Amino acid sequence: MKLAISARSSDLGAEVDPRFGRAAYILLVDADSKSFEVIDNSANVNAFKGAGIQAAATVCDKGADVVLTGYCGPKAYQVLNQASVKVVNDVTGTVEEVVDTFNAGKYTYATESNAEAHW
Amino acid sequence: MIISVASGKGGTGKTTIATNLAMSMGRSVNLIDCDVEEPNAHLFIKPESITRTIATTFVPRIDTERCTGCRACAELCQFNALTVVGGCAMVFAELCHSCRGCYEICAEAAVREDFRELGEMIRGYRDQLRLTYGSLRVGEAMAPPLIKQVIAAGKDDNPTIIDAPPGTSCPMITAVNQSDFVLFVSEPTPFGLHDLTLAHETVKNLGLPCGLVINRCDIGDEGLRNYAHEQNLPVLLEIPFDRAIAEAYARGILLIDHDPSWRPRFLTLYADISAMMSQPA
């Protein structure tokens, strides 16, 4: 399983960034080996509009199976849903803690976005 | 000639000036209320023979049978209104600015024309005045596409007065950009001066000639007049702070109907603007 986790910095000890589209980094972590790839999301941090759409399209292209983040907006959710990528919202802690919690089967997949669209 | 009435600050008297100027003229005239988020000129004009038209704008629709997921459209779009997921383009219509670039660039003819509703265009008449205004659909984020359509429908060869939206962002610029002259309305307060300065800077960048109406001219301080003097911004009309004027406004009564002595002053205002426009710059 490939997990895409929004993060404030670029290592496994990083705090989860509550924002998905405008997170500083998105870490693509292999749930079993904990090996990871860093996606630098800085281009989207200051995007005028559509940051969530771009971030979602990027993790889809990278072959993520699950997105774990704080808040996922409706447009990002729509993209992820289209690509059959599952979403877990309201995630807190460090990236490594999130991977462990995921492996322990303690998360529930979202059935809709948990943040309003904003302009 | 198209005169747009603008201000940085809201609530300075744009609609008062636009409606009274248009109704004073005693000839065929167009009044266009471009404040599509909060139109109010009709409350004073009380137009008759009203017609309403739904205004729409282009948005793409993807033919999923034809789309190869080549990304040409998504890479072209500057507003992220298209993205490619799972080998097929996906549209976010509310982000689309209707440039039709995706429609032009698609080699597979997979981008089809669809439409997003912008709101309503409303047309009505009173005496020799033709009023056109727009009402933005609740939930629509972009005012300029509707403002452009309202102006196109509302102007003709007769003199045209545009009541512009407040502020200095895209809706205001869209409304004033097609005019020949910008008439600012402000009040002599620090807020009035601050926001007028922003609006004036904006209009200077557009290269349009302009003048100033000072509303509530007997309150505040000298800052606005000093600014107008320094900037060679001619003060074309002053209206005092008068409770009777405010009461008439609150009842939807035009200043020129409340006190007919104002009509010649608005006619002079129009004559002064015409004279400024006929002089070589």
Interface residues (C-beta under 8 A of the other chain):
Chain A: A47 F48 K49 G50 A51 I53 Q54 A56 A57 C60 K75 Q78 V79 Q82 A83 S84 W119
Chain B: A74 F79 N80 A81 T83 V84 V85 G86 M90 F92 L95 A141
